[in-house]
Structure formats: C-alpha cells, structure tokens
Amino acid sequence: MSVWPSTTAKRVKAALLRNGWQVKRQCGTSHCILCRVGYSDFVFAFHDSVELGPAMLARIARHTGLAPADL
C-alpha cells in the first residue's frame, strides 16, 4: 500500500504554498508556475476539484520535496 492518500489538487496546492512555494505566474484557473529557492520551477496544472492519486502525488513530491505529513 502506498504512503500517499488520494486527495484533491486544491489541498496539494495549499500544502505546497505552506511549504514555501510561491506562485510565480498563473495562466487561467488551472495552470500555475510555482517557484522556490533551491528548486527548479514547477508547473502545477490541475483544477482544484481534481482527485490526485498516489502515483501523481509521488511524482509531485519527487520534484517539490512534499511529504505525506504535509497534506
């Protein structure tokens, strides 16, 4: 079983913002470029109500340093 629970994109984006990521720019409602010192820019391209599964959360964590406890 995965350590990542399924959750909404809105919750993941909020967790990233709490962890020091900032919105560099936003295009529409779903695509935004997040930036943080020490990391390369990350494109977050999900609508708020979209359910993200364990595989996608693991991929996001690999690029952003997000941990399951951050959600």
mmCIF file of the N, C-alpha and C atoms, coordinates in Angstrom:
data_MODEL
# 
_entry.id   MODEL 
# 
loop_
_atom_site.group_PDB 
_atom_site.id 
_atom_site.type_symbol 
_atom_site.label_atom_id 
_atom_site.label_alt_id 
_atom_site.label_comp_id 
_atom_site.label_asym_id 
_atom_site.label_entity_id 
_atom_site.label_seq_id 
_atom_site.pdbx_PDB_ins_code 
_atom_site.Cartn_x 
_atom_site.Cartn_y 
_atom_site.Cartn_z 
_atom_site.occupancy 
_atom_site.B_iso_or_equiv 
_atom_site.pdbx_formal_charge 
_atom_site.auth_seq_id 
_atom_site.auth_comp_id 
_atom_site.auth_asym_id 
_atom_site.auth_atom_id 
_atom_site.pdbx_PDB_model_num 
ATOM 1   N N  . MET A 1 1  ? 0.840   -1.185 0.000   1.00 0.00 ? 1  MET A N  1 
ATOM 2   C CA . MET A 1 1  ? 0.000   0.000  0.000   1.00 0.00 ? 1  MET A CA 1 
ATOM 3   C C  . MET A 1 1  ? 0.880   1.242  0.000   1.00 0.00 ? 1  MET A C  1 
ATOM 4   N N  . SER A 1 2  ? 0.452   2.252  -0.716  1.00 0.00 ? 2  SER A N  1 
ATOM 5   C CA . SER A 1 2  ? 1.198   3.489  -0.852  1.00 0.00 ? 2  SER A CA 1 
ATOM 6   C C  . SER A 1 2  ? 1.067   4.342  0.415   1.00 0.00 ? 2  SER A C  1 
ATOM 7   N N  . VAL A 1 3  ? 2.093   5.145  0.675   1.00 0.00 ? 3  VAL A N  1 
ATOM 8   C CA . VAL A 1 3  ? 2.037   6.064  1.812   1.00 0.00 ? 3  VAL A CA 1 
ATOM 9   C C  . VAL A 1 3  ? 1.267   7.325  1.455   1.00 0.00 ? 3  VAL A C  1 
ATOM 10  N N  . TRP A 1 4  ? 0.945   7.503  0.168   1.00 0.00 ? 4  TRP A N  1 
ATOM 11  C CA . TRP A 1 4  ? 0.236   8.690  -0.285  1.00 0.00 ? 4  TRP A CA 1 
ATOM 12  C C  . TRP A 1 4  ? -1.262  8.426  -0.354  1.00 0.00 ? 4  TRP A C  1 
ATOM 13  N N  . PRO A 1 5  ? -2.069  9.206  0.334   1.00 0.00 ? 5  PRO A N  1 
ATOM 14  C CA . PRO A 1 5  ? -3.525  9.072  0.210   1.00 0.00 ? 5  PRO A CA 1 
ATOM 15  C C  . PRO A 1 5  ? -4.007  9.864  -1.011  1.00 0.00 ? 5  PRO A C  1 
ATOM 16  N N  . SER A 1 6  ? -5.094  9.455  -1.607  1.00 0.00 ? 6  SER A N  1 
ATOM 17  C CA . SER A 1 6  ? -5.689  10.245 -2.684  1.00 0.00 ? 6  SER A CA 1 
ATOM 18  C C  . SER A 1 6  ? -6.250  11.524 -2.069  1.00 0.00 ? 6  SER A C  1 
ATOM 19  N N  . THR A 1 7  ? -6.077  12.630 -2.759  1.00 0.00 ? 7  THR A N  1 
ATOM 20  C CA . THR A 1 7  ? -6.560  13.910 -2.259  1.00 0.00 ? 7  THR A CA 1 
ATOM 21  C C  . THR A 1 7  ? -6.832  14.846 -3.425  1.00 0.00 ? 7  THR A C  1 
ATOM 22  N N  . THR A 1 8  ? -7.410  15.994 -3.140  1.00 0.00 ? 8  THR A N  1 
ATOM 23  C CA . THR A 1 8  ? -7.743  16.944 -4.201  1.00 0.00 ? 8  THR A CA 1 
ATOM 24  C C  . THR A 1 8  ? -6.543  17.836 -4.522  1.00 0.00 ? 8  THR A C  1 
ATOM 25  N N  . ALA A 1 9  ? -6.550  18.360 -5.731  1.00 0.00 ? 9  ALA A N  1 
ATOM 26  C CA . ALA A 1 9  ? -5.473  19.244 -6.172  1.00 0.00 ? 9  ALA A CA 1 
ATOM 27  C C  . ALA A 1 9  ? -5.438  20.520 -5.338  1.00 0.00 ? 9  ALA A C  1 
ATOM 28  N N  . LYS A 1 10 ? -6.595  20.985 -4.906  1.00 0.00 ? 10 LYS A N  1 
ATOM 29  C CA . LYS A 1 10 ? -6.660  22.194 -4.077  1.00 0.00 ? 10 LYS A CA 1 
ATOM 30  C C  . LYS A 1 10 ? -5.873  21.997 -2.779  1.00 0.00 ? 10 LYS A C  1 
ATOM 31  N N  . ARG A 1 11 ? -6.009  20.831 -2.184  1.00 0.00 ? 11 ARG A N  1 
ATOM 32  C CA . ARG A 1 11 ? -5.308  20.531 -0.929  1.00 0.00 ? 11 ARG A CA 1 
ATOM 33  C C  . ARG A 1 11 ? -3.796  20.415 -1.156  1.00 0.00 ? 11 ARG A C  1 
ATOM 34  N N  . VAL A 1 12 ? -3.398  19.828 -2.270  1.00 0.00 ? 12 VAL A N  1 
ATOM 35  C CA . VAL A 1 12 ? -1.971  19.683 -2.585  1.00 0.00 ? 12 VAL A CA 1 
ATOM 36  C C  . VAL A 1 12 ? -1.349  21.052 -2.829  1.00 0.00 ? 12 VAL A C  1 
ATOM 37  N N  . LYS A 1 13 ? -2.027  21.889 -3.594  1.00 0.00 ? 13 LYS A N  1 
ATOM 38  C CA . LYS A 1 13 ? -1.503  23.234 -3.867  1.00 0.00 ? 13 LYS A CA 1 
ATOM 39  C C  . LYS A 1 13 ? -1.374  24.039 -2.576  1.00 0.00 ? 13 LYS A C  1 
ATOM 40  N N  . ALA A 1 14 ? -2.336  23.931 -1.683  1.00 0.00 ? 14 ALA A N  1 
ATOM 41  C CA . ALA A 1 14 ? -2.272  24.627 -0.395  1.00 0.00 ? 14 ALA A CA 1 
ATOM 42  C C  . ALA A 1 14 ? -1.079  24.144 0.428   1.00 0.00 ? 14 ALA A C  1 
ATOM 43  N N  . ALA A 1 15 ? -0.815  22.842 0.393   1.00 0.00 ? 15 ALA A N  1 
ATOM 44  C CA . ALA A 1 15 ? 0.330   22.288 1.119   1.00 0.00 ? 15 ALA A CA 1 
ATOM 45  C C  . ALA A 1 15 ? 1.643   22.805 0.542   1.00 0.00 ? 15 ALA A C  1 
ATOM 46  N N  . LEU A 1 16 ? 1.724   22.901 -0.771  1.00 0.00 ? 16 LEU A N  1 
ATOM 47  C CA . LEU A 1 16 ? 2.937   23.432 -1.402  1.00 0.00 ? 16 LEU A CA 1 
ATOM 48  C C  . LEU A 1 16 ? 3.152   24.892 -1.020  1.00 0.00 ? 16 LEU A C  1 
ATOM 49  N N  . LEU A 1 17 ? 2.089   25.674 -0.998  1.00 0.00 ? 17 LEU A N  1 
ATOM 50  C CA . LEU A 1 17 ? 2.206   27.082 -0.615  1.00 0.00 ? 17 LEU A CA 1 
ATOM 51  C C  . LEU A 1 17 ? 2.618   27.228 0.844   1.00 0.00 ? 17 LEU A C  1 
ATOM 52  N N  . ARG A 1 18 ? 2.131   26.349 1.709   1.00 0.00 ? 18 ARG A N  1 
ATOM 53  C CA . ARG A 1 18 ? 2.552   26.365 3.123   1.00 0.00 ? 18 ARG A CA 1 
ATOM 54  C C  . ARG A 1 18 ? 4.030   26.011 3.267   1.00 0.00 ? 18 ARG A C  1 
ATOM 55  N N  . ASN A 1 19 ? 4.556   25.194 2.349   1.00 0.00 ? 19 ASN A N  1 
ATOM 56  C CA . ASN A 1 19 ? 5.947   24.741 2.425   1.00 0.00 ? 19 ASN A CA 1 
ATOM 57  C C  . ASN A 1 19 ? 6.927   25.702 1.769   1.00 0.00 ? 19 ASN A C  1 
ATOM 58  N N  . GLY A 1 20 ? 6.498   26.890 1.432   1.00 0.00 ? 20 GLY A N  1 
ATOM 59  C CA . GLY A 1 20 ? 7.425   27.890 0.920   1.00 0.00 ? 20 GLY A CA 1 
ATOM 60  C C  . GLY A 1 20 ? 7.380   28.109 -0.581  1.00 0.00 ? 20 GLY A C  1 
ATOM 61  N N  . TRP A 1 21 ? 6.562   27.374 -1.298  1.00 0.00 ? 21 TRP A N  1 
ATOM 62  C CA . TRP A 1 21 ? 6.415   27.595 -2.730  1.00 0.00 ? 21 TRP A CA 1 
ATOM 63  C C  . TRP A 1 21 ? 5.575   28.845 -2.937  1.00 0.00 ? 21 TRP A C  1 
ATOM 64  N N  . GLN A 1 22 ? 5.878   29.597 -3.982  1.00 0.00 ? 22 GLN A N  1 
ATOM 65  C CA . GLN A 1 22 ? 5.133   30.804 -4.305  1.00 0.00 ? 22 GLN A CA 1 
ATOM 66  C C  . GLN A 1 22 ? 4.663   30.729 -5.749  1.00 0.00 ? 22 GLN A C  1 
ATOM 67  N N  . VAL A 1 23 ? 3.541   31.367 -6.026  1.00 0.00 ? 23 VAL A N  1 
ATOM 68  C CA . VAL A 1 23 ? 3.035   31.416 -7.391  1.00 0.00 ? 23 VAL A CA 1 
ATOM 69  C C  . VAL A 1 23 ? 3.846   32.469 -8.151  1.00 0.00 ? 23 VAL A C  1 
ATOM 70  N N  . LYS A 1 24 ? 4.597   32.002 -9.130  1.00 0.00 ? 24 LYS A N  1 
ATOM 71  C CA . LYS A 1 24 ? 5.404   32.897 -9.956  1.00 0.00 ? 24 LYS A CA 1 
ATOM 72  C C  . LYS A 1 24 ? 4.527   33.576 -10.998 1.00 0.00 ? 24 LYS A C  1 
ATOM 73  N N  . ARG A 1 25 ? 3.684   32.788 -11.655 1.00 0.00 ? 25 ARG A N  1 
ATOM 74  C CA . ARG A 1 25 ? 2.693   33.323 -12.577 1.00 0.00 ? 25 ARG A CA 1 
ATOM 75  C C  . ARG A 1 25 ? 1.592   32.299 -12.758 1.00 0.00 ? 25 ARG A C  1 
ATOM 76  N N  . GLN A 1 26 ? 0.436   32.781 -13.203 1.00 0.00 ? 26 GLN A N  1 
ATOM 77  C CA . GLN A 1 26 ? -0.712  31.893 -13.366 1.00 0.00 ? 26 GLN A CA 1 
ATOM 78  C C  . GLN A 1 26 ? -1.398  32.206 -14.687 1.00 0.00 ? 26 GLN A C  1 
ATOM 79  N N  . CYS A 1 27 ? -1.812  31.158 -15.361 1.00 0.00 ? 27 CYS A N  1 
ATOM 80  C CA . CYS A 1 27 ? -2.486  31.286 -16.645 1.00 0.00 ? 27 CYS A CA 1 
ATOM 81  C C  . CYS A 1 27 ? -3.830  30.564 -16.527 1.00 0.00 ? 27 CYS A C  1 
ATOM 82  N N  . GLY A 1 28 ? -4.906  31.306 -16.396 1.00 0.00 ? 28 GLY A N  1 
ATOM 83  C CA . GLY A 1 28 ? -6.217  30.699 -16.207 1.00 0.00 ? 28 GLY A CA 1 
ATOM 84  C C  . GLY A 1 28 ? -6.402  30.224 -14.773 1.00 0.00 ? 28 GLY A C  1 
ATOM 85  N N  . THR A 1 29 ? -7.258  29.220 -14.602 1.00 0.00 ? 29 THR A N  1 
ATOM 86  C CA . THR A 1 29 ? -7.544  28.744 -13.250 1.00 0.00 ? 29 THR A CA 1 
ATOM 87  C C  . THR A 1 29 ? -6.758  27.504 -12.867 1.00 0.00 ? 29 THR A C  1 
ATOM 88  N N  . SER A 1 30 ? -6.231  26.784 -13.865 1.00 0.00 ? 30 SER A N  1 
ATOM 89  C CA . SER A 1 30 ? -5.610  25.506 -13.526 1.00 0.00 ? 30 SER A CA 1 
ATOM 90  C C  . SER A 1 30 ? -4.093  25.487 -13.667 1.00 0.00 ? 30 SER A C  1 
ATOM 91  N N  . HIS A 1 31 ? -3.522  26.292 -14.529 1.00 0.00 ? 31 HIS A N  1 
ATOM 92  C CA . HIS A 1 31 ? -2.086  26.244 -14.752 1.00 0.00 ? 31 HIS A CA 1 
ATOM 93  C C  . HIS A 1 31 ? -1.389  27.356 -13.980 1.00 0.00 ? 31 HIS A C  1 
ATOM 94  N N  . CYS A 1 32 ? -0.469  26.979 -13.114 1.00 0.00 ? 32 CYS A N  1 
ATOM 95  C CA . CYS A 1 32 ? 0.345   27.991 -12.453 1.00 0.00 ? 32 CYS A CA 1 
ATOM 96  C C  . CYS A 1 32 ? 1.773   27.480 -12.334 1.00 0.00 ? 32 CYS A C  1 
ATOM 97  N N  . ILE A 1 33 ? 2.708   28.410 -12.372 1.00 0.00 ? 33 ILE A N  1 
ATOM 98  C CA . ILE A 1 33 ? 4.124   28.107 -12.226 1.00 0.00 ? 33 ILE A CA 1 
ATOM 99  C C  . ILE A 1 33 ? 4.482   28.443 -10.789 1.00 0.00 ? 33 ILE A C  1 
ATOM 100 N N  . LEU A 1 34 ? 4.980   27.443 -10.053 1.00 0.00 ? 34 LEU A N  1 
ATOM 101 C CA . LEU A 1 34 ? 5.396   27.647 -8.667  1.00 0.00 ? 34 LEU A CA 1 
ATOM 102 C C  . LEU A 1 34 ? 6.908   27.733 -8.612  1.00 0.00 ? 34 LEU A C  1 
ATOM 103 N N  . CYS A 1 35 ? 7.424   28.576 -7.727  1.00 0.00 ? 35 CYS A N  1 
ATOM 104 C CA . CYS A 1 35 ? 8.874   28.705 -7.586  1.00 0.00 ? 35 CYS A CA 1 
ATOM 105 C C  . CYS A 1 35 ? 9.243   28.662 -6.105  1.00 0.00 ? 35 CYS A C  1 
ATOM 106 N N  . ARG A 1 36 ? 10.465  28.211 -5.855  1.00 0.00 ? 36 ARG A N  1 
ATOM 107 C CA . ARG A 1 36 ? 11.005  28.152 -4.508  1.00 0.00 ? 36 ARG A CA 1 
ATOM 108 C C  . ARG A 1 36 ? 12.523  28.158 -4.613  1.00 0.00 ? 36 ARG A C  1 
ATOM 109 N N  . VAL A 1 37 ? 13.179  28.851 -3.722  1.00 0.00 ? 37 VAL A N  1 
ATOM 110 C CA . VAL A 1 37 ? 14.636  28.925 -3.733  1.00 0.00 ? 37 VAL A CA 1 
ATOM 111 C C  . VAL A 1 37 ? 15.213  27.527 -3.536  1.00 0.00 ? 37 VAL A C  1 
ATOM 112 N N  . GLY A 1 38 ? 16.169  27.156 -4.368  1.00 0.00 ? 38 GLY A N  1 
ATOM 113 C CA . GLY A 1 38 ? 16.804  25.856 -4.271  1.00 0.00 ? 38 GLY A CA 1 
ATOM 114 C C  . GLY A 1 38 ? 16.163  24.770 -5.117  1.00 0.00 ? 38 GLY A C  1 
ATOM 115 N N  . TYR A 1 39 ? 15.046  25.080 -5.760  1.00 0.00 ? 39 TYR A N  1 
ATOM 116 C CA . TYR A 1 39 ? 14.331  24.131 -6.613  1.00 0.00 ? 39 TYR A CA 1 
ATOM 117 C C  . TYR A 1 39 ? 14.105  24.780 -7.981  1.00 0.00 ? 39 TYR A C  1 
ATOM 118 N N  . SER A 1 40 ? 13.961  23.956 -8.994  1.00 0.00 ? 40 SER A N  1 
ATOM 119 C CA . SER A 1 40 ? 13.570  24.499 -10.292 1.00 0.00 ? 40 SER A CA 1 
ATOM 120 C C  . SER A 1 40 ? 12.067  24.751 -10.279 1.00 0.00 ? 40 SER A C  1 
ATOM 121 N N  . ASP A 1 41 ? 11.612  25.630 -11.160 1.00 0.00 ? 41 ASP A N  1 
ATOM 122 C CA . ASP A 1 41 ? 10.187  25.962 -11.230 1.00 0.00 ? 41 ASP A CA 1 
ATOM 123 C C  . ASP A 1 41 ? 9.366   24.699 -11.480 1.00 0.00 ? 41 ASP A C  1 
ATOM 124 N N  . PHE A 1 42 ? 8.174   24.679 -10.924 1.00 0.00 ? 42 PHE A N  1 
ATOM 125 C CA . PHE A 1 42 ? 7.292   23.523 -11.051 1.00 0.00 ? 42 PHE A CA 1 
ATOM 126 C C  . PHE A 1 42 ? 5.948   23.969 -11.619 1.00 0.00 ? 42 PHE A C  1 
ATOM 127 N N  . VAL A 1 43 ? 5.500   23.313 -12.678 1.00 0.00 ? 43 VAL A N  1 
ATOM 128 C CA . VAL A 1 43 ? 4.210   23.623 -13.291 1.00 0.00 ? 43 VAL A CA 1 
ATOM 129 C C  . VAL A 1 43 ? 3.142   22.781 -12.607 1.00 0.00 ? 43 VAL A C  1 
ATOM 130 N N  . PHE A 1 44 ? 2.187   23.443 -11.982 1.00 0.00 ? 44 PHE A N  1 
ATOM 131 C CA . PHE A 1 44 ? 1.072   22.767 -11.327 1.00 0.00 ? 44 PHE A CA 1 
ATOM 132 C C  . PHE A 1 44 ? -0.141  22.998 -12.208 1.00 0.00 ? 44 PHE A C  1 
ATOM 133 N N  . ALA A 1 45 ? -0.609  21.960 -12.897 1.00 0.00 ? 45 ALA A N  1 
ATOM 134 C CA . ALA A 1 45 ? -1.636  22.114 -13.927 1.00 0.00 ? 45 ALA A CA 1 
ATOM 135 C C  . ALA A 1 45 ? -2.869  21.259 -13.642 1.00 0.00 ? 45 ALA A C  1 
ATOM 136 N N  . PHE A 1 46 ? -3.509  21.506 -12.517 1.00 0.00 ? 46 PHE A N  1 
ATOM 137 C CA . PHE A 1 46 ? -4.689  20.742 -12.132 1.00 0.00 ? 46 PHE A CA 1 
ATOM 138 C C  . PHE A 1 46 ? -5.784  21.693 -11.668 1.00 0.00 ? 46 PHE A C  1 
ATOM 139 N N  . HIS A 1 47 ? -7.029  21.387 -12.007 1.00 0.00 ? 47 HIS A N  1 
ATOM 140 C CA . HIS A 1 47 ? -8.158  22.130 -11.455 1.00 0.00 ? 47 HIS A CA 1 
ATOM 141 C C  . HIS A 1 47 ? -8.323  21.735 -9.990  1.00 0.00 ? 47 HIS A C  1 
ATOM 142 N N  . ASP A 1 48 ? -8.868  22.645 -9.184  1.00 0.00 ? 48 ASP A N  1 
ATOM 143 C CA . ASP A 1 48 ? -8.971  22.438 -7.740  1.00 0.00 ? 48 ASP A CA 1 
ATOM 144 C C  . ASP A 1 48 ? -9.711  21.160 -7.351  1.00 0.00 ? 48 ASP A C  1 
ATOM 145 N N  . SER A 1 49 ? -10.728 20.780 -8.081  1.00 0.00 ? 49 SER A N  1 
ATOM 146 C CA . SER A 1 49 ? -11.552 19.639 -7.674  1.00 0.00 ? 49 SER A CA 1 
ATOM 147 C C  . SER A 1 49 ? -11.031 18.295 -8.177  1.00 0.00 ? 49 SER A C  1 
ATOM 148 N N  . VAL A 1 50 ? -9.948  18.286 -8.930  1.00 0.00 ? 50 VAL A N  1 
ATOM 149 C CA . VAL A 1 50 ? -9.414  17.038 -9.480  1.00 0.00 ? 50 VAL A CA 1 
ATOM 150 C C  . VAL A 1 50 ? -8.819  16.182 -8.361  1.00 0.00 ? 50 VAL A C  1 
ATOM 151 N N  . GLU A 1 51 ? -9.144  14.905 -8.380  1.00 0.00 ? 51 GLU A N  1 
ATOM 152 C CA . GLU A 1 51 ? -8.616  13.949 -7.393  1.00 0.00 ? 51 GLU A CA 1 
ATOM 153 C C  . GLU A 1 51 ? -7.260  13.438 -7.881  1.00 0.00 ? 51 GLU A C  1 
ATOM 154 N N  . LEU A 1 52 ? -6.225  13.615 -7.072  1.00 0.00 ? 52 LEU A N  1 
ATOM 155 C CA . LEU A 1 52 ? -4.878  13.148 -7.415  1.00 0.00 ? 52 LEU A CA 1 
ATOM 156 C C  . LEU A 1 52 ? -4.600  11.861 -6.654  1.00 0.00 ? 52 LEU A C  1 
ATOM 157 N N  . GLY A 1 53 ? -4.168  10.860 -7.365  1.00 0.00 ? 53 GLY A N  1 
ATOM 158 C CA . GLY A 1 53 ? -3.891  9.557  -6.773  1.00 0.00 ? 53 GLY A CA 1 
ATOM 159 C C  . GLY A 1 53 ? -2.465  9.448  -6.257  1.00 0.00 ? 53 GLY A C  1 
ATOM 160 N N  . PRO A 1 54 ? -2.133  8.302  -5.664  1.00 0.00 ? 54 PRO A N  1 
ATOM 161 C CA . PRO A 1 54 ? -0.812  8.098  -5.075  1.00 0.00 ? 54 PRO A CA 1 
ATOM 162 C C  . PRO A 1 54 ? 0.349   8.245  -6.064  1.00 0.00 ? 54 PRO A C  1 
ATOM 163 N N  . ALA A 1 55 ? 0.185   7.770  -7.295  1.00 0.00 ? 55 ALA A N  1 
ATOM 164 C CA . ALA A 1 55 ? 1.280   7.856  -8.271  1.00 0.00 ? 55 ALA A CA 1 
ATOM 165 C C  . ALA A 1 55 ? 1.583   9.310  -8.629  1.00 0.00 ? 55 ALA A C  1 
ATOM 166 N N  . MET A 1 56 ? 0.556   10.116 -8.843  1.00 0.00 ? 56 MET A N  1 
ATOM 167 C CA . MET A 1 56 ? 0.767   11.520 -9.180  1.00 0.00 ? 56 MET A CA 1 
ATOM 168 C C  . MET A 1 56 ? 1.328   12.287 -7.989  1.00 0.00 ? 56 MET A C  1 
ATOM 169 N N  . LEU A 1 57 ? 0.878   11.966 -6.789  1.00 0.00 ? 57 LEU A N  1 
ATOM 170 C CA . LEU A 1 57 ? 1.410   12.631 -5.594  1.00 0.00 ? 57 LEU A CA 1 
ATOM 171 C C  . LEU A 1 57 ? 2.890   12.297 -5.393  1.00 0.00 ? 57 LEU A C  1 
ATOM 172 N N  . ALA A 1 58 ? 3.276   11.066 -5.669  1.00 0.00 ? 58 ALA A N  1 
ATOM 173 C CA . ALA A 1 58 ? 4.682   10.680 -5.562  1.00 0.00 ? 58 ALA A CA 1 
ATOM 174 C C  . ALA A 1 58 ? 5.529   11.436 -6.579  1.00 0.00 ? 58 ALA A C  1 
ATOM 175 N N  . ARG A 1 59 ? 4.988   11.628 -7.777  1.00 0.00 ? 59 ARG A N  1 
ATOM 176 C CA . ARG A 1 59 ? 5.708   12.373 -8.806  1.00 0.00 ? 59 ARG A CA 1 
ATOM 177 C C  . ARG A 1 59 ? 5.864   13.835 -8.397  1.00 0.00 ? 59 ARG A C  1 
ATOM 178 N N  . ILE A 1 60 ? 4.812   14.444 -7.867  1.00 0.00 ? 60 ILE A N  1 
ATOM 179 C CA . ILE A 1 60 ? 4.879   15.830 -7.404  1.00 0.00 ? 60 ILE A CA 1 
ATOM 180 C C  . ILE A 1 60 ? 5.891   15.951 -6.270  1.00 0.00 ? 60 ILE A C  1 
ATOM 181 N N  . ALA A 1 61 ? 5.889   14.985 -5.350  1.00 0.00 ? 61 ALA A N  1 
ATOM 182 C CA . ALA A 1 61 ? 6.816   15.006 -4.217  1.00 0.00 ? 61 ALA A CA 1 
ATOM 183 C C  . ALA A 1 61 ? 8.263   14.908 -4.671  1.00 0.00 ? 61 ALA A C  1 
ATOM 184 N N  . ARG A 1 62 ? 8.513   14.139 -5.707  1.00 0.00 ? 62 ARG A N  1 
ATOM 185 C CA . ARG A 1 62 ? 9.882   13.968 -6.206  1.00 0.00 ? 62 ARG A CA 1 
ATOM 186 C C  . ARG A 1 62 ? 10.437  15.305 -6.716  1.00 0.00 ? 62 ARG A C  1 
ATOM 187 N N  . HIS A 1 63 ? 9.571   16.156 -7.275  1.00 0.00 ? 63 HIS A N  1 
ATOM 188 C CA . HIS A 1 63 ? 10.019  17.424 -7.825  1.00 0.00 ? 63 HIS A CA 1 
ATOM 189 C C  . HIS A 1 63 ? 9.960   18.575 -6.829  1.00 0.00 ? 63 HIS A C  1 
ATOM 190 N N  . THR A 1 64 ? 9.141   18.452 -5.784  1.00 0.00 ? 64 THR A N  1 
ATOM 191 C CA . THR A 1 64 ? 8.912   19.598 -4.882  1.00 0.00 ? 64 THR A CA 1 
ATOM 192 C C  . THR A 1 64 ? 9.356   19.364 -3.444  1.00 0.00 ? 64 THR A C  1 
ATOM 193 N N  . GLY A 1 65 ? 9.648   18.140 -3.072  1.00 0.00 ? 65 GLY A N  1 
ATOM 194 C CA . GLY A 1 65 ? 10.017  17.857 -1.688  1.00 0.00 ? 65 GLY A CA 1 
ATOM 195 C C  . GLY A 1 65 ? 8.827   17.709 -0.759  1.00 0.00 ? 65 GLY A C  1 
ATOM 196 N N  . LEU A 1 66 ? 7.637   17.582 -1.293  1.00 0.00 ? 66 LEU A N  1 
ATOM 197 C CA . LEU A 1 66 ? 6.422   17.409 -0.493  1.00 0.00 ? 66 LEU A CA 1 
ATOM 198 C C  . LEU A 1 66 ? 6.453   16.051 0.222   1.00 0.00 ? 66 LEU A C  1 
ATOM 199 N N  . ALA A 1 67 ? 5.986   16.028 1.447   1.00 0.00 ? 67 ALA A N  1 
ATOM 200 C CA . ALA A 1 67 ? 5.938   14.792 2.229   1.00 0.00 ? 67 ALA A CA 1 
ATOM 201 C C  . ALA A 1 67 ? 4.475   14.465 2.561   1.00 0.00 ? 67 ALA A C  1 
ATOM 202 N N  . PRO A 1 68 ? 4.156   13.187 2.783   1.00 0.00 ? 68 PRO A N  1 
ATOM 203 C CA . PRO A 1 68 ? 2.776   12.823 3.129   1.00 0.00 ? 68 PRO A CA 1 
ATOM 204 C C  . PRO A 1 68 ? 2.240   13.559 4.360   1.00 0.00 ? 68 PRO A C  1 
ATOM 205 N N  . ALA A 1 69 ? 3.114   13.856 5.300   1.00 0.00 ? 69 ALA A N  1 
ATOM 206 C CA . ALA A 1 69 ? 2.693   14.563 6.510   1.00 0.00 ? 69 ALA A CA 1 
ATOM 207 C C  . ALA A 1 69 ? 2.302   16.016 6.222   1.00 0.00 ? 69 ALA A C  1 
ATOM 208 N N  . ASP A 1 70 ? 2.748   16.567 5.093   1.00 0.00 ? 70 ASP A N  1 
ATOM 209 C CA . ASP A 1 70 ? 2.429   17.959 4.740   1.00 0.00 ? 70 ASP A CA 1 
ATOM 210 C C  . ASP A 1 70 ? 0.986   18.129 4.316   1.00 0.00 ? 70 ASP A C  1 
ATOM 211 N N  . LEU A 1 71 ? 0.356   17.042 3.900   1.00 0.00 ? 71 LEU A N  1 
ATOM 212 C CA . LEU A 1 71 ? -1.039  17.144 3.455   1.00 0.00 ? 71 LEU A CA 1 
ATOM 213 C C  . LEU A 1 71 ? -1.941  17.216 4.653   1.00 0.00 ? 71 LEU A C  1 
# 
